[in-house]
């Protein structure tokens, strides 16, 4: 299979002015390594309406020989939609997603490319270890456990967004016009073989993550709902368990009534039973409302944002149809 020699590097950005100079140093090194591999690059910066000087720093960066495309949205449209726009703009024969916080090593892209040249259409970084604290590691592993066990299509565990993939995969992914996007999931469940390369994910060099605990929790919940049958599975299991528990409670009350006829009506027990029923009902309703919110978001979607600034207005407007 003939391989071309152009790679598109998609870099989502959101308030990363402290990390960008460090990222540029790594990109300069990466560009030199790409030239040795006879691969030239286009680098696409996708700025989610940063409130700091991130976009200005990007536009002032002139030390790369590669083509640099920069886009700044009028609002924060979210990580997934930003990456999807980057895919539509990209013109490379192979694409890689690289976060701007340097937790994923850019130099590993060279290894990705070597496997791509061997015929693998998807090459992904496997988070073998990380510098995260125990609590985050536990939550991440639990998330991957749920996705792996209940997802409609098998999604490999411990693989983040640091993925290189062929334009054939991109052409499949960009057909997804949903407002509820999961680009990583779409890539990994496309049916093509995934070659994984283990690495240690570092902690952030500078600045704070844009994904605080609440955002990370909501993001994870959305992806679980989009890729698995957990929401429909849990209410069924809990309903069965509650039915069995109710049977035992009824049997207990009948036996207790027969054995000890003087036992007064159990106000405390009745209160607990009512509380249990309300809690169960509320839980099931919460799952249903989550599904409804995703459906509502999908049915009422519209592109209520624009491009505030870009280095390539004609290309960006054409590709994103603004």
N, C-alpha and C positions, 0 to 999 in steps of 0.2 A: 504494500500500500504506500503510495507516494505521499510524502509529508512535505508540507510547505515550511517556511521558516519565519513565521510571524506569530508572536504571542501577545495576547491582550491581557494586561494585568489590571484587574478591577480593585480599586482601593476606596472603600466607604470611609467617610470622614465626618466626625462630629466633635467640634471643640478639642482639637488635638494639636494646638499650636506648640505645645512643649515637646511633643513626640516627633513632629514632622521633620525638624532638622536631623534627628537621629535616623529617621526613616530614609531621608534623602541620601545619607551616607551609605546606607545599606543598598539602596537602589543603584547608586553609582558602581558599587562593587558587583552587584548583580548584572548590570549592563555589560561590564567587561567580561564576565563569565559567559554571558549569552553570546557575545561576539565570537568567543572561542568555539562555541557550539554552533556557530553560523546561524544564529537566530536573532532577529531584530524584534524590538518590542514597541508596542503602543501602551502607554500608561494612562489609565482613565481614573481621575480623582472624582469622587461623587460626594459632594459636600451637602450634608443634610441641614442646611441653613445654620451653620455654626454662628454662635454669638461672639466668638473671639476672632482672632486674626488668621484663622486657618486658611481661608481661601486666598487672602492676600499673600501669605507665605508661599502657597502653592504656585500662584501666578508669577511670583518673583524668582522662582527656582529655575535657573537657566543652564544648569551644569550637565544635563543629560543630552545625549545625541538622539535618544528615542523621541518619538512623537508623544507629546503630553497633551491630553485632552482634559479640561477641567469643567465641571458643572456644579453650579450652586442652585439649589431649589429655593423657592419662595417660602417654604416651610419644611419642618421635619416630617418627611413622608414615611419614615421607618426604614429599618435596615433592609428588609426583604424587597420592598418595592424599589428602593434605591439600587440594589444589586440587579434586579430585573431590568431596570432602565439601562444600567451599564452593559448588560448582555445585548440589549437591542442596539446600543451604540457601537459595540465592539466589532472590529473587522478582522480579528486574528483567526488563524486556523486552529489555534488552541487557546483556551482561556484559563486564567487562574484567579481566584478570589483571595485577596490578601488584606487582612485587617491592618489599620494604621497604627495600632498600639505596640507593634513589634513583639507581641506574645508568640506569634508564629514566625520562625526564622525565614527571611526571604531567600537566603542561600540554598534552602532545601528545594526551591523551585528547579534548580539545575538537575537534581536527582529525579524530580517529577518528570522533567522533559526527557530524560534518558529512557525511562520506562514508556513514555508516550511514543518515542521513536521505535520502541520494540513492538508496538502494536496495541498497547493498552489505551482504551479511550477515556478511562477515568483513573486518575491517580490521586490518592487522598492521604493527608497527614493523619496518622493514628496517634492520638494522645496517650502514649504509654505511661507518662508521668507528668505531673504539673507542680508548679510552686504554689498552688492554691491552698488555702487553709482547709482543715479537716471537714468543717461544716459544708463548704462549697463542694468539696470532692464527694462527700456523701450524697448531697442533693443531686449532683450531676450523674453519679452512678445510679441512683434511684430512678432518675428520669430516663436514662438509657435502658434500664431494666424494663420499665413500663413500656417504652416504645418497642423494644425488641420482642417482648412477649405478646403484645397486643396489636401491633401495627398491621395494617392491611397488607403491606409488602415489607419484607425484611429490610430494616435499616441497620447497617453495621454500627455497633456501639463505639463510643469514644472517638468518633470522627466529627470534627467541627466543620466550619465553612472553608477551611484551608484545603481547597480541592482544585486540581487541574483537570480539565476535561476538553475533549475534542469538539470542534464546531458542529459535528453531527448531533452531539448531545444538546448543544446550545439551541440548534434549530428546532429541537423537540420542546425544550423548556420554554422558549419564548412564545409558544402557542398558548400558554396558560394565561388567560385574561382575567383570572379570578382576582378578587381583592384580598382574599385570604391566601397569601403566598407562603411557601416553604421551599425556597430554591434548593437548599441542600438536600431536603427529602426528595424532591423531584429528580435531582441528579442521581442520587444513590439508589433510587427505586426504578430507574429507567430500564433495568434489565440487563445492562452491560456489565461485564466483569469489572470489579473494583480492585485495583492494586493499592494496598495500603503500605505506607512507610512510617515506621514508629519514630517518634521524637518526643522530647520533653518540652512541654509548653511553659514558657517563662512567665513570671509576673510582669506587670506593666513597668516600663522604664520610668515614665513620668505621668503626672496627671491622675485623674480619677476616671474610673469606668463609667460610661454612659448607661450601663445596665446595672442599676442598683437592685437590691433584693426584690422589691416589688415588681419592677419591670421584668426582671429575669423570671420571676414566678409567673407573671401573666404571659410572657412569651412562651415559656415551657408549656403552660396549660393550653394555650392556643394550638401549639404544634401537636400535642397529644390528642386534642379533639379532632384535628385535621387528618391525622395519619393512623388513628386506631379506633377500635370499637370499645374502648374502656368506658366511655360515658354511658353506653347502652348496656354494657356488661355488668357494671357495678350495681345499678338499681335492681337488676334481676337477681343477682346473688344476695344482695341485702334484703330484698323482699322475701326470698326463700328462707334466709336465716331468721328474719323477724317472724315469719309464719311458724317456723319450728319453735322458736322461743315462746311465742304466744300459746302454742299447744301445751308446752311444759308449764307455763303459768296457769293455764286453765286447769290442768290436771292437779297441780299443786294446790290451787284454791279449793277444788272439790274434795281432795283428800283431807286437807286441813279442816275443812268445814265438817266433814264426817267424824274425824278423830276428835276434834276439839270444838264442840258445838257452841261453847261460850265465847269463842274468839270474836271480838268485835269486828265490824267492817274495817278493813285495812286502809285507812286514809292515806298513810305514807306510801303503801304499795300502789294504791290507785293513782297517786300523784306521780310516782315513778313511771307507771305504765303510760299515763297520759303524756308525760314529758318525752318518753321514748318514742311514742307515736308521732308527736309533733316534730321531734328531731329527725326522724326517718323521713317524714313527709317533706320537711324543709330541704333535706339533703337532695332528695330526688328532684324537687322543684328547681334547686340551684343548678343541677346538671342540665335540666331541660331548658332553663333560661339561658345558660351558656350556649347551648346549641342554637337557640332562637336568636341570640345576639349575633352569632356568626352568619346565620341565614339573612338576618336583617341587613347586616353590613354588606353582604354580597348583593342583595337585591337593590339596595339604594346607592350602590357605588357610583362615583363619578370622579373625574380627575380634577379635584378642586385645589390644584396647585399649578405653579408654572416654573419657568426657569428664570431666576433672578440674574445670573451671570453665567457666561460660558465662553471658553476660548474658541469654540467652533460652532457658532450659532446656526449656520446653514446645515451642517451635518446633524447636530443635536435636534433641531426642529424637524428635520426630515425623518430621522429615525424614531423620534418619540411622538411625531405627528402633532406638534403644537402649532 
